Amino acid sequence: MKRFYKALILVLVLSLAFCALCLPVSAASASGQRGATVTVSTAVSGVMGINGKISVSGNAISSYTISVTDAMSTGTDSFFTVTSVAPKTYVVTVKCTISSSANIGDTATVTISGDKVMQDGSMGTFSEAHLVTVAAATPVVTIDYSKLSEQIKIANELNKNDYTAESWEAMLAALNEARANLKSTSQVRVDASTNKLRTAIASLVKLDRTKLLQAIDEAGKLFVKNDDTKAWKDFVDAVNTANEMLTSNVQKDIDDAANALLSAVAALTEIVNRPPETVEKIVEVTKEVEKIVEVTKEVIVEVPVEVTVEVPTEPTEPFCNKTSHNVWLVLLIISAVINVAFIVLTVVYFIRKKNNHKDTTPLVNYSIEEDNK
């Protein structure tokens, strides 16, 4: 009984193996429009070689070609490969041309089948069916790029230096997106990109350099003057900054440069030039003074002048009647008396000093005869 069950199990295993080798693989599918070429393929792995044939059923395919890995020979509907020294994968590819006269929905079955050489030298089989269907023609969609191209053209003609940096960067991002959508197959995407670029162009903030240009024009009038004052140095620095800001894309920097230059122009103008109204007033006053002088000259010539002459008389008082002169005389006398007293005291001092200087050496009785002894 045990032998019977063992034999039954062995038969079942061999049957399943035979079915795995002989049953066709589940059919794969492909589709294409009339006149198009579709490709189907079958891969056989872990074998030393294969050979087989192609069979086509149905009227959807008008012709086909075969290509096989390591093919030794291929025919109209058959193939044979070179036997390898180690197991490998062989791929059978069939390129099918769908008949131009086929109806939409027509099908054809391409079956790739044959024998495979196993590693132990035994033979096996393989088979795989592919279903090819005639698909409906894809409707041709015409994309209208005209409005998008028009906005791109407008953006390309704009000058970066005329607008603020922030608004220009936003427009540039929309422009790059629009250029990319010139190849889009979606009309919705193309229209959205067109509207986005149009909005970005309309949102550009134009730079106002009017005030800065006016300031530079006013500054140009002062270049005929020159000095070493701080006002002049500030003025030159402001002019240089203003020229640099002509290429700036930041409105605040442009306005600050214009205000600084106008202030420098005003400060320098106050130093090197007089206001016109002051000059006119000076001229008017000068003319009035000249008129007064002329009139005065005429009056002096026409009107006689009375002259009073004083006659000198004999003075009744001392010639010098200034009290300060008497004071100086008294001081002179006092000074002379003090000087005389000082001289007398000095002479007396030296005389006394001389008298007090006496020889205190003791006297000694001395005889010459004593020297001769």
WOVENNOR-V858448 format. One record per residue. N is the residue number from 1. PSI is psi in radians with two decimals (NA if undefined). BURIAL is b if it has 24 or more other ideal C-beta (glycine too) atoms within 12 Angstrom, else e. Layout:
N&PSI&BURIAL / N&PSI&BURIAL
//
This chain:
1&-0.73&e / 2&-0.66&e / 3&-0.60&e / 4&-0.81&e / 5&-0.69&e / 6&-0.75&e / 7&-0.67&e / 8&-0.76&e / 9&-0.73&e / 10&-0.72&e / 11&-0.73&e / 12&-0.75&e / 13&-0.79&e / 14&-0.62&e / 15&-0.76&e / 16&-0.69&e / 17&-0.73&e / 18&-0.69&e / 19&-0.67&e / 20&-0.57&e / 21&-0.57&b / 22&-0.52&e / 23&2.42&e / 24&2.58&b / 25&2.63&e / 26&2.42&e / 27&2.37&e / 28&2.83&b / 29&2.68&e / 30&2.73&b / 31&2.73&b / 32&2.83&b / 33&2.87&b / 34&2.29&b / 35&-0.15&e / 36&2.90&b / 37&2.23&e / 38&2.66&b / 39&2.33&b / 40&2.64&b / 41&2.73&b / 42&2.31&b / 43&2.30&e / 44&2.08&b / 45&2.72&e / 46&0.56&e / 47&2.89&b / 48&-0.31&b / 49&2.88&b / 50&2.80&b / 51&2.59&b / 52&-2.76&b / 53&2.93&b / 54&2.32&b / 55&2.41&b / 56&2.30&b / 57&2.47&e / 58&2.91&b / 59&0.28&e / 60&-0.36&b / 61&2.28&b / 62&-0.54&b / 63&2.89&e / 64&2.80&b / 65&2.66&e / 66&2.45&b / 67&2.42&e / 68&2.56&b / 69&2.31&b / 70&0.76&b / 71&2.33&e / 72&-0.67&e / 73&2.58&e / 74&2.48&b / 75&-2.82&e / 76&-0.70&e / 77&0.32&e / 78&2.89&e / 79&2.76&b / 80&2.33&b / 81&2.90&b / 82&2.44&e / 83&2.25&e / 84&2.89&e / 85&-0.20&e / 86&2.70&e / 87&2.51&e / 88&-3.08&e / 89&2.29&e / 90&2.39&b / 91&2.23&b / 92&2.12&b / 93&2.32&b / 94&2.11&b / 95&2.04&b / 96&2.35&b / 97&2.10&b / 98&2.36&b / 99&2.35&b / 100&-0.28&e / 101&0.00&e / 102&2.69&b / 103&2.67&e / 104&2.23&e / 105&-0.22&e / 106&2.64&b / 107&2.84&b / 108&2.51&b / 109&2.15&b / 110&2.03&b / 111&2.19&b / 112&2.03&b / 113&2.89&b / 114&-2.87&b / 115&2.65&b / 116&2.46&b / 117&2.14&b / 118&2.97&e / 119&-0.55&e / 120&0.10&e / 121&-0.14&e / 122&2.94&e / 123&2.57&e / 124&3.09&b / 125&2.81&b / 126&2.72&b / 127&2.40&b / 128&2.29&b / 129&2.45&b / 130&2.26&b / 131&2.13&b / 132&2.21&b / 133&2.45&b / 134&2.04&b / 135&2.74&e / 136&2.57&e / 137&2.33&e / 138&2.19&e / 139&2.38&e / 140&2.07&e / 141&2.12&e / 142&2.06&e / 143&2.29&e / 144&1.86&e / 145&0.06&b / 146&-0.79&e / 147&-0.66&e / 148&-0.74&b / 149&-0.63&e / 150&-0.76&e / 151&-0.64&b / 152&-0.69&b / 153&-0.74&e / 154&-0.76&e / 155&-0.65&b / 156&-0.44&e / 157&-0.08&e / 158&2.66&e / 159&2.15&e / 160&-0.62&e / 161&-0.09&e / 162&-0.09&e / 163&2.78&b / 164&2.67&b / 165&-0.69&e / 166&-0.86&e / 167&-0.57&b / 168&-0.70&b / 169&-0.69&e / 170&-0.73&b / 171&-0.67&b / 172&-0.66&b / 173&-0.75&e / 174&-0.60&b / 175&-0.78&b / 176&-0.69&e / 177&-0.70&b / 178&-0.73&b / 179&-0.68&b / 180&-0.57&e / 181&0.03&b / 182&-0.27&b / 183&0.13&e / 184&2.54&e / 185&0.20&e / 186&2.06&e / 187&-0.59&e / 188&-0.77&e / 189&-0.69&e / 190&-0.77&b / 191&-0.69&e / 192&-0.71&e / 193&-0.63&b / 194&-0.82&b / 195&-0.65&e / 196&-0.75&b / 197&-0.68&b / 198&-0.75&b / 199&-0.72&e / 200&-0.67&b / 201&-0.73&b / 202&-0.42&e / 203&-0.01&e / 204&2.33&b / 205&1.99&e / 206&2.38&e / 207&2.40&b / 208&1.84&e / 209&0.23&b / 210&-0.85&e / 211&-0.68&e / 212&-0.72&b / 213&-0.66&e / 214&-0.72&e / 215&-0.71&b / 216&-0.64&b / 217&-0.73&e / 218&-0.65&b / 219&-0.60&b / 220&-0.49&e / 221&-0.35&e / 222&-0.05&b / 223&-0.16&e / 224&-0.27&e / 225&2.67&e / 226&2.42&e / 227&-3.12&e / 228&0.33&e / 229&2.81&e / 230&-0.60&e / 231&-0.70&b / 232&-0.72&b / 233&-0.73&e / 234&-0.67&e / 235&-0.79&b / 236&-0.73&b / 237&-0.71&e / 238&-0.65&b / 239&-0.79&b / 240&-0.75&e / 241&-0.71&b / 242&-0.73&b / 243&-0.65&e / 244&-0.63&e / 245&-0.14&b / 246&-0.37&e / 247&0.15&e / 248&2.64&b / 249&0.27&b / 250&2.00&e / 251&-0.69&b / 252&-0.76&e / 253&-0.66&e / 254&-0.81&b / 255&-0.72&e / 256&-0.71&e / 257&-0.68&b / 258&-0.78&b / 259&-0.72&e / 260&-0.69&b / 261&-0.70&b / 262&-0.68&b / 263&-0.71&e / 264&-0.66&b / 265&-0.76&b / 266&-0.76&e / 267&-0.73&e / 268&-0.63&b / 269&-0.67&e / 270&-0.50&e / 271&-0.84&e / 272&-0.27&e / 273&2.50&e / 274&2.53&e / 275&2.49&e / 276&-0.64&e / 277&-0.56&e / 278&-0.74&e / 279&-0.73&e / 280&-0.73&e / 281&-0.71&e / 282&-0.73&e / 283&-0.75&e / 284&-0.79&e / 285&-0.70&e / 286&-0.77&e / 287&-0.70&e / 288&-0.72&e / 289&-0.73&e / 290&-0.69&e / 291&-0.76&e / 292&-0.71&e / 293&-0.76&e / 294&-0.77&e / 295&-0.68&e / 296&-0.71&e / 297&-0.76&e / 298&-0.72&e / 299&-0.70&e / 300&-0.64&e / 301&-0.71&e / 302&-0.60&e / 303&2.16&e / 304&2.56&e / 305&2.26&e / 306&2.30&e / 307&2.24&e / 308&2.20&e / 309&2.19&e / 310&2.38&e / 311&2.20&e / 312&2.51&e / 313&2.81&e / 314&2.21&e / 315&2.50&e / 316&-0.16&e / 317&2.94&e / 318&2.66&e / 319&-0.78&e / 320&1.90&e / 321&0.37&e / 322&2.16&e / 323&-0.48&e / 324&-0.51&e / 325&-0.69&e / 326&-0.64&e / 327&-0.75&e / 328&-0.58&e / 329&-0.73&e / 330&-0.74&e / 331&-0.60&e / 332&-0.70&e / 333&-0.78&e / 334&-0.72&e / 335&-0.69&e / 336&-0.73&e / 337&-0.75&e / 338&-0.69&e / 339&-0.76&e / 340&-0.76&e / 341&-0.65&e / 342&-0.69&e / 343&-0.75&e / 344&-0.77&e / 345&-0.65&e / 346&-0.76&e / 347&-0.77&e / 348&-0.69&e / 349&-0.81&e / 350&-0.63&e / 351&-0.80&e / 352&-0.66&e / 353&-0.65&e / 354&-0.69&e / 355&-0.58&e / 356&-0.24&e / 357&1.74&e / 358&2.74&e / 359&2.06&e / 360&0.22&e / 361&2.26&e / 362&2.54&e / 363&2.49&e / 364&2.37&e / 365&2.16&e / 366&2.41&e / 367&2.46&e / 368&-0.56&e / 369&-0.55&e / 370&-0.51&e / 371&-0.50&e / 372&-0.32&e / 373&NA&e
//
